[in-house]
Amino acid sequence: EVQLVESGGGLVQAGGSLRLSCAASGFTFDDYAIGWFRQAPGKEREGISCFSHSDGSRYYSDSVKGRFTISSDKAKNTVYLQMNSLKPEDTAVYSCAADGSSSGMCSTTWFGAQEDYDFWGQGTQVTVSS
């Protein structure tokens, strides 16, 4: 059974840090690119990061670049998102997703084309207080 399970969300003050985890099972982990998305109330879901297992490339949206870091532990089938210098506008439900269309490489439209992702997790809430 294919599963993506996010964890690590919670309530944190502005300027603080959280580390999100995306644990995968039921598929060949490193054959997929793993993206992180978030959706705040009243806003569309946005792609914020993607990890290419094909070559280790990392991508970030402008809104999180320099503050967030994506990484992968293949032995644990887990992708992490380290979030530093959190801002209230980072408050959202964070989800991970797996894209197997390009042999583990993030597509040029990794930040969108959400229907291209094969698997999605349930999401974890991140709330940043001011």
Residue frames as a rotation matrix with the C-alpha (Angstrom) as fourth column:
GLU 1
0.580 0.815 0.000 0.00
0.815 -0.580 0.000 0.00
0.000 0.000 -1.000 0.00
VAL 2
-0.281 -0.666 0.691 1.42
0.639 -0.667 -0.382 3.36
0.716 0.334 0.613 -1.05
GLN 3
0.701 0.468 -0.538 1.70
0.713 -0.459 0.530 5.87
0.001 -0.755 -0.656 1.75
LEU 4
-0.380 -0.727 0.572 3.18
0.400 -0.686 -0.607 9.30
0.834 -0.002 0.551 2.31
VAL 5
0.578 0.543 -0.609 2.94
0.757 -0.078 0.649 10.46
0.304 -0.836 -0.456 5.90
GLU 6
-0.046 -0.534 0.844 3.91
0.037 -0.846 -0.533 13.95
0.998 0.007 0.058 7.01
SER 7
0.601 0.196 -0.775 4.89
0.775 0.095 0.625 14.78
0.196 -0.976 -0.095 10.55
GLY 8
-0.416 -0.872 -0.260 6.62
0.908 -0.381 -0.175 17.51
0.054 -0.309 0.950 12.51
GLY 9
-0.233 0.400 0.886 4.09
0.226 -0.864 0.449 20.30
0.946 0.305 0.111 12.26
GLY 10
-0.049 0.258 -0.965 2.94
0.998 0.053 -0.036 22.33
0.042 -0.965 -0.260 15.20
LEU 11
0.903 0.375 0.210 2.75
0.339 -0.922 0.189 25.76
0.265 -0.100 -0.959 16.74
VAL 12
-0.063 -0.971 -0.232 5.86
0.995 -0.078 0.058 27.91
-0.074 -0.228 0.971 16.76
GLN 13
0.523 0.176 -0.834 6.62
0.305 -0.952 -0.009 31.57
-0.796 -0.250 -0.552 17.33
ALA 14
0.978 -0.185 0.099 7.83
0.010 -0.427 -0.904 33.82
0.210 0.885 -0.415 14.54
GLY 15
0.321 -0.942 0.102 11.54
-0.910 -0.336 -0.244 33.37
0.264 -0.014 -0.965 14.04
GLY 16
0.120 -0.217 0.969 11.47
-0.629 0.739 0.243 29.79
-0.768 -0.638 -0.048 15.21
SER 17
-0.551 -0.428 -0.716 12.16
-0.820 0.435 0.371 26.55
0.152 0.792 -0.591 13.39
LEU 18
0.426 0.595 0.681 10.43
-0.569 0.762 -0.309 23.30
-0.703 -0.256 0.663 12.57
ARG 19
-0.742 -0.598 -0.302 11.55
-0.633 0.479 0.608 20.18
-0.219 0.643 -0.734 10.75
LEU 20
0.399 0.917 -0.013 8.91
-0.824 0.353 -0.444 18.38
-0.403 0.188 0.896 8.72
SER 21
-0.713 -0.558 0.424 9.24
-0.337 0.804 0.490 14.75
-0.615 0.207 -0.761 7.69
CYS 22
0.324 0.741 -0.588 7.69
-0.941 0.188 -0.281 12.93
-0.097 0.644 0.758 4.76
ALA 23
-0.511 -0.470 0.719 7.88
-0.495 0.846 0.201 9.19
-0.703 -0.253 -0.665 5.27
ALA 24
0.046 0.458 -0.888 7.23
-0.991 0.130 0.015 7.06
0.122 0.880 0.460 2.19
SER 25
-0.566 -0.192 0.801 6.29
-0.318 0.948 0.002 3.41
-0.760 -0.253 -0.598 1.84
GLY 26
0.266 0.754 0.601 4.89
0.205 0.565 -0.799 1.11
-0.942 0.336 -0.004 -0.80
PHE 27
0.989 -0.020 0.144 6.89
0.140 -0.146 -0.979 2.40
0.041 0.989 -0.141 -3.76
THR 28
0.236 -0.970 0.057 10.48
0.965 0.227 -0.127 2.74
0.110 0.086 0.990 -4.93
PHE 29
0.568 0.136 -0.812 11.42
0.544 -0.802 0.246 5.91
-0.617 -0.582 -0.530 -3.14
ASP 30
-0.190 -0.773 -0.606 14.39
0.008 -0.618 0.786 7.09
-0.982 0.144 0.124 -5.18
ASP 31
-0.610 0.106 0.786 12.57
0.787 0.202 0.583 6.62
-0.097 0.974 -0.207 -8.48
TYR 32
0.433 0.869 0.238 10.42
0.850 -0.482 0.214 9.61
0.301 0.109 -0.947 -7.52
ALA 33
-0.671 -0.414 0.615 10.91
0.172 -0.894 -0.415 13.30
0.721 -0.173 0.671 -7.08
ILE 34
-0.099 0.601 -0.793 9.44
0.992 0.126 -0.028 14.54
0.083 -0.789 -0.608 -3.81
GLY 35
-0.464 0.030 0.885 7.77
0.198 -0.971 0.137 17.91
0.863 0.239 0.445 -3.60
TRP 36
-0.599 0.327 -0.731 6.53
0.736 -0.135 -0.664 19.95
-0.316 -0.935 -0.160 -0.66
PHE 37
-0.401 0.591 0.700 3.40
0.344 -0.612 0.713 22.04
0.849 0.526 0.042 -0.98
ARG 38
-0.816 0.241 -0.525 1.45
0.487 -0.203 -0.850 24.23
-0.312 -0.949 0.048 1.36
GLN 39
-0.319 0.790 0.524 -2.02
0.470 -0.348 0.811 25.69
0.823 0.505 -0.260 1.46
ALA 40
-0.973 0.034 -0.228 -3.11
0.174 -0.542 -0.822 28.53
-0.151 -0.840 0.522 3.68
PRO 41
-0.145 0.988 -0.053 -6.76
0.739 0.072 -0.670 29.39
-0.658 -0.137 -0.740 4.35
GLY 42
0.653 0.563 -0.507 -8.22
0.095 -0.725 -0.682 31.30
-0.751 0.397 -0.527 1.42
LYS 43
0.070 -0.710 -0.700 -5.21
-0.871 -0.385 0.304 30.67
-0.486 0.589 -0.646 -0.80
GLU 44
0.796 0.106 -0.596 -4.32
-0.482 0.707 -0.518 28.21
0.367 0.699 0.614 -3.52
ARG 45
0.783 -0.574 0.241 -1.93
0.275 0.666 0.693 25.40
-0.558 -0.476 0.679 -2.82
GLU 46
0.744 -0.602 -0.289 1.61
-0.648 -0.548 -0.528 26.40
0.160 0.581 -0.798 -3.73
GLY 47
0.738 -0.609 -0.289 4.70
0.550 0.792 -0.266 24.36
0.391 0.037 0.920 -4.38
ILE 48
0.902 -0.403 0.156 7.56
-0.423 -0.750 0.508 25.42
-0.088 -0.524 -0.847 -2.13
SER 49
-0.096 -0.986 0.139 10.29
-0.878 0.150 0.454 22.84
-0.468 -0.078 -0.880 -2.67
CYS 50
0.925 0.306 -0.223 11.25
-0.376 0.816 -0.439 19.75
0.048 0.490 0.870 -4.66
PHE 51
0.020 -0.914 0.404 14.01
-0.678 0.284 0.677 17.16
-0.734 -0.288 -0.615 -4.32
SER 52
0.585 0.065 -0.809 15.28
-0.746 0.435 -0.504 15.24
0.319 0.898 0.303 -7.35
HIS 53
0.623 -0.355 0.698 16.43
-0.285 0.728 0.624 11.78
-0.729 -0.587 0.352 -6.36
SER 54
0.923 -0.252 0.291 17.96
0.376 0.428 -0.822 11.39
0.083 0.868 0.489 -9.83
ASP 55
0.134 -0.923 0.362 20.78
0.556 -0.232 -0.798 13.85
0.820 0.308 0.482 -9.18
GLY 56
-0.207 -0.191 -0.959 20.16
0.975 -0.124 -0.186 15.44
-0.083 -0.974 0.212 -5.78
SER 57
-0.724 -0.022 0.690 18.97
0.269 -0.930 0.252 18.74
0.635 0.367 0.679 -7.21
ARG 58
-0.363 0.576 -0.732 16.99
0.853 -0.112 -0.510 20.95
-0.376 -0.810 -0.451 -4.88
TYR 59
-0.578 0.284 0.765 14.48
0.405 -0.714 0.571 23.62
0.708 0.640 0.298 -5.81
TYR 60
-0.509 0.379 -0.773 12.70
0.742 -0.263 -0.617 26.29
-0.437 -0.887 -0.147 -3.80
SER 61
0.429 0.687 0.586 10.05
0.817 -0.572 0.073 28.88
0.386 0.447 -0.807 -4.33
ASP 62
-0.280 -0.540 0.794 11.02
0.196 -0.841 -0.504 32.50
0.940 0.014 0.341 -3.87
SER 63
0.494 0.603 0.626 8.89
-0.450 -0.438 0.778 32.70
0.744 -0.666 0.055 -0.75
VAL 64
0.986 -0.095 0.136 11.01
-0.068 0.519 0.852 30.16
-0.151 -0.849 0.506 1.15
LYS 65
0.558 -0.828 0.057 14.41
0.472 0.260 -0.843 30.35
0.683 0.497 0.536 -0.55
GLY 66
-0.282 -0.790 0.544 17.16
-0.197 -0.507 -0.839 30.95
0.939 -0.344 -0.012 1.97
ARG 67
-0.186 0.296 0.937 15.02
-0.976 -0.167 -0.141 29.85
0.115 -0.941 0.320 4.90
PHE 68
0.688 0.510 0.516 13.94
-0.545 0.833 -0.096 26.30
-0.478 -0.215 0.851 4.08
THR 69
-0.426 -0.830 -0.361 16.13
-0.902 0.355 0.247 23.31
-0.077 0.430 -0.899 3.19
ILE 70
0.755 0.652 -0.071 14.95
-0.654 0.743 -0.141 20.05
-0.039 0.153 0.988 1.64
SER 71
-0.451 -0.893 -0.006 16.89
-0.892 0.451 0.023 16.82
-0.017 0.016 -1.000 2.08
SER 72
0.606 0.623 -0.494 16.43
-0.650 0.747 0.143 13.08
0.458 0.234 0.857 1.66
ASP 73
-0.372 -0.611 0.699 17.46
-0.819 0.570 0.061 10.07
-0.436 -0.550 -0.713 3.71
LYS 74
-0.086 0.346 -0.934 17.08
-0.831 0.492 0.259 7.21
0.549 0.799 0.245 1.26
ALA 75
-0.840 -0.292 -0.458 17.78
-0.027 0.865 -0.501 4.58
0.542 -0.408 -0.735 3.90
LYS 76
-0.808 0.569 -0.150 14.75
0.189 0.010 -0.982 5.79
-0.557 -0.822 -0.116 5.83
ASN 77
-0.470 0.626 0.623 12.60
0.824 0.057 0.564 6.54
0.317 0.778 -0.542 2.77
THR 78
0.425 0.575 -0.699 12.10
0.818 -0.575 0.024 9.99
-0.388 -0.581 -0.715 4.23
VAL 79
-0.230 -0.394 0.890 12.36
0.647 -0.745 -0.163 13.51
0.727 0.538 0.426 2.86
TYR 80
-0.058 0.105 -0.993 12.76
0.924 -0.370 -0.093 16.37
-0.378 -0.923 -0.075 5.29
LEU 81
0.219 0.088 0.972 11.97
0.500 -0.865 -0.034 20.05
0.838 0.494 -0.233 5.13
GLN 82
-0.301 -0.406 -0.863 13.94
0.940 -0.280 -0.197 22.13
-0.161 -0.870 0.466 7.59
MET 83
0.357 0.538 0.763 12.13
0.587 -0.765 0.265 25.42
0.727 0.354 -0.589 8.11
ASN 84
-0.384 -0.569 -0.727 14.00
0.911 -0.362 -0.198 28.27
-0.150 -0.738 0.658 9.76
SER 85
-0.958 -0.042 -0.284 13.16
0.051 -0.998 -0.027 31.91
-0.282 -0.040 0.958 10.41
LEU 86
-0.482 0.843 0.240 9.48
0.864 0.411 0.292 31.12
0.148 0.348 -0.926 10.25
LYS 87
-0.967 0.246 0.070 7.01
-0.244 -0.969 0.038 33.91
0.077 0.019 0.997 9.58
PRO 88
-0.387 0.898 0.209 3.29
-0.264 0.109 -0.958 34.13
-0.883 -0.426 0.195 10.28
GLU 89
0.251 0.500 -0.829 2.67
-0.922 -0.139 -0.362 33.95
-0.296 0.855 0.426 6.54
ASP 90
-0.707 -0.510 -0.490 4.20
-0.612 0.789 0.063 30.47
0.354 0.344 -0.870 6.58
THR 91
-0.529 0.587 0.613 1.11
-0.427 0.440 -0.790 29.25
-0.733 -0.679 0.018 8.43
ALA 92
0.002 0.489 -0.872 -0.47
-0.972 0.204 0.112 26.54
0.233 0.848 0.477 6.29
VAL 93
0.702 0.138 0.698 -1.11
-0.254 0.965 0.064 22.85
-0.665 -0.222 0.713 5.89
TYR 94
-0.106 -0.854 -0.509 2.06
-0.959 -0.048 0.280 21.32
-0.263 0.518 -0.814 4.49
SER 95
0.789 0.403 0.464 1.87
-0.239 0.897 -0.372 18.26
-0.566 0.183 0.804 2.26
CYS 96
-0.439 -0.890 -0.124 4.41
-0.549 0.156 0.821 16.15
-0.711 0.429 -0.557 0.45
ALA 97
0.748 0.660 -0.076 3.87
-0.414 0.374 -0.830 14.51
-0.519 0.652 0.553 -2.91
ALA 98
-0.231 -0.814 0.533 5.71
-0.005 0.549 0.836 12.04
-0.973 0.190 -0.131 -5.13
ASP 99
0.625 0.325 -0.709 6.20
-0.656 -0.274 -0.703 12.38
-0.423 0.905 0.042 -8.90
GLY 100
0.075 -0.583 0.809 7.42
0.064 0.813 0.579 9.31
-0.995 0.008 0.098 -10.76
SER 101
0.892 0.440 0.104 7.10
0.133 -0.036 -0.990 10.65
-0.432 0.897 -0.091 -14.29
SER 102
0.778 -0.624 -0.069 10.74
-0.439 -0.462 -0.771 11.65
0.449 0.630 -0.633 -14.80
SER 103
0.450 -0.619 -0.644 12.85
0.441 0.781 -0.442 8.94
0.776 -0.085 0.625 -13.19
GLY 104
0.285 -0.272 -0.919 13.28
0.956 0.012 0.293 10.77
-0.068 -0.962 0.264 -9.92
MET 105
-0.792 -0.584 0.175 13.83
0.604 -0.792 0.091 14.24
0.086 0.178 0.980 -11.34
CYS 106
-0.154 0.709 -0.688 11.76
0.366 -0.606 -0.706 17.28
-0.918 -0.360 -0.166 -10.47
SER 107
0.148 0.289 0.946 9.97
0.989 -0.040 -0.142 18.51
-0.004 0.957 -0.291 -13.54
THR 108
-0.785 -0.434 0.441 10.36
0.493 -0.870 0.022 22.03
0.375 0.235 0.897 -14.85
THR 109
-0.213 0.794 0.570 6.88
-0.421 -0.601 0.679 22.67
0.882 -0.096 0.462 -13.49
TRP 110
-0.586 -0.113 -0.802 7.41
0.507 0.722 -0.472 21.01
0.632 -0.683 -0.366 -10.12
PHE 111
-0.979 0.139 -0.149 5.82
0.028 -0.632 -0.775 23.97
-0.202 -0.763 0.615 -8.36
GLY 112
-0.204 0.945 -0.258 2.57
-0.913 -0.278 -0.298 23.49
-0.353 0.175 0.919 -10.25
ALA 113
-0.129 0.229 -0.965 0.97
-0.697 0.671 0.252 20.76
0.705 0.705 0.073 -12.34
GLN 114
-0.412 -0.072 0.909 -0.17
-0.885 0.267 -0.380 19.16
-0.216 -0.961 -0.173 -9.12
GLU 115
0.688 0.716 0.118 -2.16
-0.644 0.678 -0.354 16.50
-0.333 0.167 0.928 -10.95
ASP 116
0.413 -0.619 -0.668 1.15
-0.530 0.433 -0.729 15.12
0.741 0.655 -0.150 -12.22
TYR 117
-0.562 -0.588 0.582 2.08
-0.811 0.253 -0.527 13.97
0.163 -0.768 -0.619 -8.73
ASP 118
-0.398 0.345 -0.850 1.20
-0.157 0.887 0.434 10.34
0.904 0.306 -0.299 -8.21
PHE 119
0.061 0.319 -0.946 0.90
0.828 0.513 0.227 10.22
0.558 -0.796 -0.233 -4.42
TRP 120
-0.119 -0.008 0.993 0.01
-0.316 -0.948 -0.046 12.73
0.941 -0.319 0.110 -1.72
GLY 121
-0.799 -0.130 -0.587 0.20
0.507 0.378 -0.774 12.73
0.323 -0.916 -0.236 2.03
GLN 122
0.167 0.944 -0.285 -2.54
0.945 -0.071 0.320 13.90
0.281 -0.323 -0.904 4.35
GLY 123
0.137 -0.202 0.970 -0.70
0.091 -0.972 -0.215 17.04
0.986 0.118 -0.115 5.40
THR 124
-0.066 -0.197 -0.978 0.54
0.991 0.104 -0.088 18.49
0.119 -0.975 0.189 8.66
GLN 125
0.803 0.493 0.336 -0.47
0.446 -0.870 0.212 21.82
0.397 -0.021 -0.918 10.15
VAL 126
-0.422 -0.879 -0.222 2.15
0.885 -0.346 -0.313 24.50
0.198 -0.328 0.923 10.71
THR 127
0.731 0.648 0.213 1.07
0.548 -0.744 0.382 27.55
0.406 -0.162 -0.899 12.66
VAL 128
-0.447 -0.894 -0.018 3.43
0.803 -0.392 -0.449 30.47
0.395 -0.215 0.893 13.21
SER 129
0.610 0.675 -0.415 2.36
0.792 -0.526 0.310 33.03
-0.009 -0.518 -0.856 15.78
SER 130
0.202 -0.492 0.847 3.47
0.310 -0.788 -0.532 36.64
0.929 0.370 -0.007 15.78
